[in-house]
Amino acid sequence: MAIPDVFLEYLIKQGIDQYDANLYVFGRNGKPGNQHLGKNNMRFRFNKFREKL
């Protein structure tokens, strides 16, 4: 899957290029890893932020 340039630049500033390219970007424990987040994880996180706003 392609990552938009603006987001990729942000990820590089955060050190994403220091990880193995075969890892999932959104892994568990807030770091790239071998296990990806559940398919609804981002939606649940977004909903929490939206409700606070």
C-alpha positions in Angstrom: 0.0 0.0 0.0 1.3 3.4 -0.9 1.9 6.0 1.9 1.2 9.6 1.0 4.4 11.7 0.7 3.5 14.0 3.5 2.8 11.1 5.9 6.0 9.3 4.8 8.1 12.4 5.6 6.6 12.6 9.0 7.3 8.9 9.6 10.9 9.3 8.6 11.3 12.2 11.0 10.0 9.9 13.7 12.6 7.2 12.8 10.5 4.7 10.8 13.5 4.2 8.5 15.4 2.6 11.4 13.1 -0.4 11.4 13.1 -3.5 9.1 11.1 -2.7 6.0 9.1 -6.0 6.4 7.4 -4.9 9.6 3.9 -3.5 9.9 4.0 0.3 10.3 1.3 0.2 12.9 2.4 -2.6 15.1 1.5 -3.3 18.7 3.1 -1.3 21.6 3.1 1.8 19.4 6.0 0.6 17.3 6.5 -1.2 14.0 6.3 -4.9 14.5 5.6 -8.4 13.3 1.9 -8.2 14.5 -0.4 -5.7 13.0 -3.1 -3.9 14.9 -6.6 -5.3 14.8 -8.7 -4.1 11.9 -10.9 -1.8 14.1 -8.1 -0.4 16.3 -7.7 2.8 14.5 -11.4 3.4 14.3 -11.8 2.9 18.0 -8.9 5.4 18.7 -10.4 7.9 16.3 -13.8 7.6 18.0 -12.2 8.4 21.4 -10.6 11.5 20.0 -13.7 12.6 18.2 -15.9 12.2 21.3 -13.5 14.3 23.4 -13.6 17.1 20.8 
